[in-house]
Amino acid sequence: MNDRKVPKLRFPEFSGDWSKTTLSNIVIRVESGISVNSEDFPVKNRNEAGVLKTSCIMQGIFKEIENKKIIPQEVERAKISLVKNTILVSRMNTPQLVGESGFIADDYPHLFIPDRLWMLFFNEKLSNTKFISLLMIRDKFRMSLSDIATGTSNSMKNISKTNFLSIPITLSSEPEQSKIADFLTNVDDKIQQLTQKKELLEQYKKGIVQQMFSQQIRFKDDNGNNYPNWQEKELKEIAEVNPKSENLPNNFYYIDLESVNNGRVGTLNYINSNDAPSRAQRVLSQNDILFQMVRPYQRNNLLFSFTSEDNYVASTGYAQLRARENYDYKFIFQMLLTENFVNTVMLRCTGTSYPAINSSDLSTITINIPKYEEQVKIADFLTSLDDKITQVNNNLEQTKLFKKSLLQQLFI
């Protein structure tokens, strides 16, 4: 039996076993913050003082924007600002988020930690702080945090400093830690670049959608002439709302309100009609649109364009829209995502915690719509942007999976 403590994947210049220790042997100081009164918006520049929100750290990443401006009379009470080469840890949070952490790469003298966050300082002769930050986001370490989190409430858990510092870890020499940290920092940089590219594309699309659907930007026809003016139509005039469905197929994939996120479908259940829930009624055809009628502000709508020959049935929590002749289904789908349409829907919703609209009210919403040829040009342009966003998102998710694999193989 091989009891050597070495990782599965290792740089060739290093050898020898890693050593077991605890956080207490490498942490030289733990600073605790203080709660101060603040505004509901972040600071605008580094001349203003802000207190961090617990959401500022996630999976080892620190988000500077997640702060709240401290009111002037409270600034003097804020005592602990962010210091370079430290790690923030959430000592009190929900069961899922308690113990979240983030690496601090720079000094932020204007940003202060609240009482629910710790700032950890490390012995740099024994440990590389970035390496420890990476170690702390691994599943193994997160499980150790879950084991020591306490609290009588199921909504909030705490970690004591003593229990936290007693968590066992396995370390290599400091030079090997630095090598691993530098390598994974390059992966993090790639993730950050892809994240920023995705955000910029999404912002660009949001702006261009606003201009196109307000007719500030117009396409011209193939002869360079303007298209006719847009016309007002009720939604039911351009799309059949909840078309009569045939009988449920014997077996099908079921799309419920939890299945769709940002226009993409997650894992679906394949079920028999005898076991189907009563809400499974919308038998889908190619190019049908599903509009989320509960909490429509989430925009978890779906353009159904699967090439599979399997049957798909959606929940009655969606309105099923089928484009009528001379109306482009892709244009209708993009229109349903616009701020103007969603705001109009929200005005007709009932309920507060779970605002919802019924199909009848949805079908009578009035929209402006161009001639078919202009619909197609708008839809094709926006769909091409969606394709770019999807491609970047796929690259981002693949890079995250690559990092997760490395975290499992480069550490013990």
Beta strands, then each sheet from edge to edge (+ up, - down):
strand 1: 19-22
strand 2: 27-32
strand 3: 50-52
strand 4: 57-58
strand 5: 61-62
strand 6: 67-69
strand 7: 81-82
strand 8: 86-90
strand 9: 92-93
strand 10: 101-104
strand 11: 108-112
strand 12: 117-122
strand 13: 157-158
strand 14: 168-171
strand 15: 231-234
strand 16: 239-241
strand 17: 251-255
strand 18: 260-261
strand 19: 264-265
strand 20: 269-272
strand 21: 280-283
strand 22: 289-292
strand 23: 302-303
strand 24: 312-315
strand 25: 318-323
strand 26: 366-369
sheet 1: 1+ 14-
sheet 2: 2+ 12- 8+ 10-
sheet 3: 6+ 3- 11- 7+
sheet 4: 4+ 5-
sheet 5: 9+ 13-
sheet 6: 15+ 26-
sheet 7: 16+ 25- 22+ 23-
sheet 8: 20+ 17- 24- 21+
sheet 9: 18+ 19-
end
